[in-house]
Each structure stands twice: as C-alpha cells, then as structure tokens.
Amino acid sequence: MMFSNQQAKATKRKHQGSSEAPPAKRRHETAFLPAKKPSVKETQRTFKGNTQKTFSPKKYSVSTGGGKQEERPCIKTSSLFKNNPEIPELHRPVVKQEREQVFTPESFHELGLHPHLISTITTVLKMSSMTSVQKQSIPVLLEGRDALVRSQTGSGKTLAYCIPVVQSLQALKSKIQRSDGPYALVLVPTRELALQSFDTVQKLLKPFTWIVPGVLMGGEKRKSEKARLRKGINILISTPGRLVDHIKSTKNIRFSRIQWLVLDEADRILDLGFEKDITVILNALNAECQKRQNILLSATLTEGVTRLADISLHNPVSISVLDKSHDHSNTEGRVAREVALPQTSNERDSFAIPESLDQHVTLVPSKLRLVCLAAFVLQKCKFEKDQKMIIFFSSCELVEFHYTLFLHTLLSSSGAPASRQLPSASSRLKFLRLHGNMKQEERTAVFQEFSHSKTGVLLCTDVAARGLDLPRVTWIIQYSAPSSPAEYIHRIGRTARIGCRGSSLLILAPSEAEYVNSLASHKINVSEIKMADILSVLARDDGFKRKQRGNQKSHALGPQEIQERATVLQTVFEDYVHSSKRTVSWAKKALQSFIRAYATYPRELKHIFHVRSLHLGHVAKSFGLRDAPRNLCVTSMKKRKTNLRRPDLQKKTQNKHYLTEVLLSEYSSGLEAGARVRKQGKQEGQQSVPSEPGP
Ligand SMILES: Nc1ncnc2c1ncn2[C@@H]1O[C@H](COP(=O)(O)OP(=O)(O)OP(=O)(O)O)[C@@H](O)[C@H]1O
C-alpha cells in the first residue's frame, strides 16, 4: 500500500469535522490504513494534540568528552516530549508463575554410567549434581523409551539427551566404526545451536575416541560436508534443511544403523515450516531403520508438537519438570494418552520461567523509543560493570540499522568508524550483531566472540532466541515485541541460565500496553520500569548537557533537564541519519522494514499490534528521521511473487508469506541462502542495508 496524497487527503477530510483535526502540516503523518474509520481511542492516540511543534532552528552546543564545547549545526528537532500519547497506568494482573527447581541433590554417579563418562562430566564439564530434567530424563532414556521432554530454558536439556546417547553408543557390543555412518541424528533449528550441541557431544566423547561426531549446518561448502559424510559421522548434528539437501543429493548418507533421533527445540522446528523437511527426514530414516529411540525437547512444547510427537514418537514418556505429578512408573497406556491428547490450552500455554529471572516492561511513546533504548544501553553498559546484553529486533534490517547507528554515535573514537559520535561516547561499549543475512563465517565469529566476552551488546533477530547458551548474559531487551508467548520465553531464556541471575526488559508503546495482560494469561509476570527512570541516566552524563547561554542559570537535574538531554541524544541520531541522502534513504528502508514486520503479528495479537495504531511521524523519529516519509511502501510484498518452499503455506495470507520468508532466511540450510538474499536484494532493492557497517 502506498501512502498516496489522495489517501492522505481523504484521511485529512475525515478529521476535519473533528475537534482534533490534524494540522495541515501533518497531512502525510496520518495513521496507516486510513480506509478504516478510526475509533475514538485511535483518533486520540494517533492525532492527539495540536501541531507537532518543532524547536525553532537554533544553534546550541554540547560539551565534548574533553570538556570542549562543540557547536552543532542548526537543525530543527521536533519536540520529543510533546504530542505523545498518554502512558496508561499499567494495571498488571499479578499471576503466580510456574516454577521449576533447577538442581537436584543427586549426582551423576547414581545413573550407572560408564566410569569414564562420569569422570568426563565431573572433570571436563565440571558438573557434580544433576538438574531436575536430567534426573527425570536420563533414566527413562537409558531404559530405551521415547520421550517428549519439557523443562525451562537453561535447565540442562542438552545433556539430558547427550548423556544417554553417548552412554548407549559406547556400550554397543560391536564397537562402532567410523565408516558405519550415523547411529544418532540430532536436529536443531539454527546453525549456532548445531555448533553448540556439537561442542557438548564432542566433550562427552573424549574418552570414546572411536565414536565420531559431526555437524552439517550450511555455510560450509557442500563438497567438504559430503567428504566428511563419506569418511563417516556417527553422531550427526544438523539443521533440517541442510540434512534434506544431503539426503537428496548425497549418495554417501546412510541411516541403516540409526538408533537415536533427537529433535531439539521441537516446536521451533515446526514453527519454521520445516515440517516438510522433517517428513522427508523421517521417511528416509523409516526406509532404512525401523527401530530407534526418538526424543523431542523444548522449553515450550506447544500444540504443534503433539502432531510431531504423533508422527515421530513411539509410546513415549512425557517428561515435564513443571508437572509435579510426573510419575516414572507411568503405565504405557497412560503415557501414550498424555501425549496424544491435547492438554487444556491453559496447561499447554503456561511455561516455567527461571526463578532467578527478573522481568520488566516499560511503556515508551514511539518518538522516544530510540533515545530510551540508547539510554538503557548506556545506563547498563557504560555506567555499570560487567553487563552483557542481548537486544532482539524483528528483522535483519532493523538489526543492521541500529547496529550501524549505535556504532557511529555511541562509541568513542577508539572504536567508532566515524566521527559523528555522541560527545560522551564510550569506549567501554562493544556492539555486535547476529542475523540470518550474515555470512556463516561472520555469524560463527560473532557467536564465539560474544560467547567468550564478559561484556558487550548483541543486537540480533530471533536467530539467537533459541537454545543458545551464551554465558553471563545479564540483560535481555525486547525492542520488538515477540510474536508469541513461546518466543518471549525463549528470548528471555538467554539469561538466568542454570540458576544464575538475569533480567529482561520488554519495550512497548502505550498502545501496546495490553500485551502485558496477554503475557499474564500465560502466567508471565512483568513489573514496570518507568520511562522517566530509564531516561534519568542521562543526568549522569554531562555529555548530553545543552550549553547554557549568557546568564542562564543551569537547571537542577529535574525532568526539564532530562528532557533536554534526551533531545540532545535524539539530535545526535538525527544528525547522523540526515548527514547524507543515502543515510536518510537507509533509515527510511529500516522504517519500512519495521512496518512490514509489524504487519506480521498473528491474528490473535492484531488488536494490540496493528499498523493502524502506529503514528508514522512518531515512529519515523525512532529511526532518526525528522519527518514522516511520504509514499512509504509498506505492503509491496503483496505484489511480490513469493518463492515459498512450503506449498501448504501458500494458501495463507501475504503477511504470513513474508514472515515465512523472513524466518526461512533466518534458519535456512545455508545452501540457498546466498541465492535468496541476492534475489531478495534484487526484488526489494531498497530493502538491502549497507554491507559496510555504515553508509
Ligand atoms: N548438571 C549440571 N550442572 C551444572 N551445569 C549444567 C548442568 N547441566 C547443564 N549445565 C549447563 O547449563 C547450561 C544450560 O544448559 P542447556 O543449554 O542444555 O539448557 P537448555 O535446557 O537446553 O536450555 P534452552 O531451553 O534454552 O535450550 C549449559 O551451560 C550447561 O553446560
């Protein structure tokens, strides 16, 4: 849909009869989708207030790091603090969150494992007692049963399946030969997770050198993966797409000896539309081997997994740490019934969250989102010690935009590639980014760097939401709200792992406040941090101070001064964005990407996240744009020929098509990624972001 002048005029006409008619100046800032008559609430929200005032162009100075005064060009900066929608009182329902105990007092010695395996667990992995999920799952799996395993994020599910797999394979009477090919197949949704699981398996196999692990994850040349397959991999870890590619093209892959099939993050594997790939893989396995053990695991086993369980598990045990009534002595009949029957939606959709995780929400008007995010990053990572933060965005383009913007404005000259920085820019800050449009080598390097780093800010898409075990992460920021409670759980689950403390912050617009109730209905409790408290960090940094003229007395550090400092920060962003035509157009494309992603929230959340509720002019400010762009194309994807891999999804809406494309590009096997990215680049042209970290 284009925001044509005609539509803008029509919208204007609609409002001329209203006492809150938008001023002529803001004609192009009207709400999206003007076809629908705005409700009173929307009208107020979108058009509240009078003319969006601007500071009259004037020169002002900011102090530089060295105490020098630097004159900034005269630029009109719209008022950040005027004409914003009111921030509603959050009457959040307090719900009793589900809790799981992380550790048990029992040690691994009680499992009857091979002594070398126990000594590897205790000396190499340095673990002594079992976690709850390990205590419940390992004995069941060692008995030879299939299992559906659910326990909270960071509770040790990886070892819960790796230990039984290694124990059983090392004990096989006829010793495993490398050339035998795979005995165990582990499927995970992302390449980083594949690498991480491979690492764990490799460590456990230290004493059993004759068992060879291997990973297939795309990004590597298919030829060299083929060569490794030919030599033999006994425990094979792969993303589904990549494995399907090898099944179709490689003669060297045999499944006749497969004894274990593990689907980690099982619900995600389905979400991503990998169902067809899973069917291909299951058919290939079934054609060559009849008897094997199957395990599905996730912190959030949602409805879809019941379907997957039906086709992949045989008479499984359902293990949920949450479920206090779990009984190992389940009769086969009862267990089968537990898994096959859908649970009540309440049970199914209530997830345990680590007790050591403090969850917060803040309501921020669109205009102030960017400064608020930056202030929070500065507060934690500049003024506090040893903070490690992950910020989630809804698209690769948004990650690139914010990464580049922060790199050029918030870093000190030692680390920053450009000179237009904040006067108080900090060399203590380190920004990294991770998303599906990056080359695999870079993705792996970033993953490793952030993993080993004590501090830093990782900007990423949901490619990092699942399963990744990044040590010592202290804060999770959700700058784009997740599209499901399960995604919320997985994102925040990157912190507070295995009993450590962690915090999360969800940033919502005032119009999105109801999302807090939606979370509460899944027994997710968040407490509010006021936006003013986040912005108040600016008081600690005189780099944001406006120069006082003449005899003007300096303000006490009250709300007025904070607002001025926030405006200085916003102006730094706007200066950078408006430094060239290219940067302006780059910011517009990022805005467009935001709107597109916003349009893809599922139906059940549309009443909260609807493009109609967005104020284009205000949202534009959060991209450093001084004015709302005209003729913004938000649904061009409707006209695009979609190139979906899933015929079943083609019947669904165009927005879902776009979402699926985004997701597939995030999680693809890697073989087609280059082609897809190139193709998208061609089709979208304007959507591509500068490959250099700055225009
Ligand atoms: N028994 C244990 N004692 C101490 N640390 C453990 C134990 N088991 C696992 N860990 C550690 O806990 C961390 C989290 O484990 P893991 O990644 O398997 O969690 P998870 O349940 O799979 O999480 P997610 O749901 O996010 O995928 C890892 O660093 C792992 O090494």
The ligand as a Gaussian input file, in Angstrom:
#p B3LYP/6-31G(d) Opt

LIG

0 1
 N       24.150000     -30.734000      35.873000
 C       24.639000     -29.557000      35.528000
 N       25.401000     -28.850000      36.390000
 C       25.904000     -27.632000      36.054000
 N       25.706000     -27.060000      34.864000
 C       24.953000     -27.713000      33.954000
 C       24.393000     -28.982000      34.233000
 N       23.713000     -29.388000      33.141000
 C       23.845000     -28.421000      32.214000
 N       24.586000     -27.408000      32.692000
 C       24.920000     -26.149000      31.991000
 O       23.745000     -25.365000      31.938000
 C       23.719000     -24.555000      30.782000
 C       22.380000     -24.676000      30.103000
 O       22.206000     -25.959000      29.575000
 P       21.415000     -26.214000      28.215000
 O       21.915000     -25.312000      27.152000
 O       21.443000     -27.663000      27.940000
 O       19.954000     -25.747000      28.647000
 P       18.576000     -25.990000      27.888000
 O       17.624000     -26.526000      28.881000
 O       18.791000     -26.808000      26.657000
 O       18.176000     -24.502000      27.519000
 P       17.246000     -23.961000      26.299000
 O       15.838000     -24.367000      26.610000
 O       17.441000     -22.506000      26.334000
 O       17.742000     -24.619000      25.056000
 C       24.895000     -25.020000      29.938000
 O       25.947000     -24.106000      30.097000
 C       25.291000     -26.351000      30.534000
 O       26.661000     -26.611000      30.376000

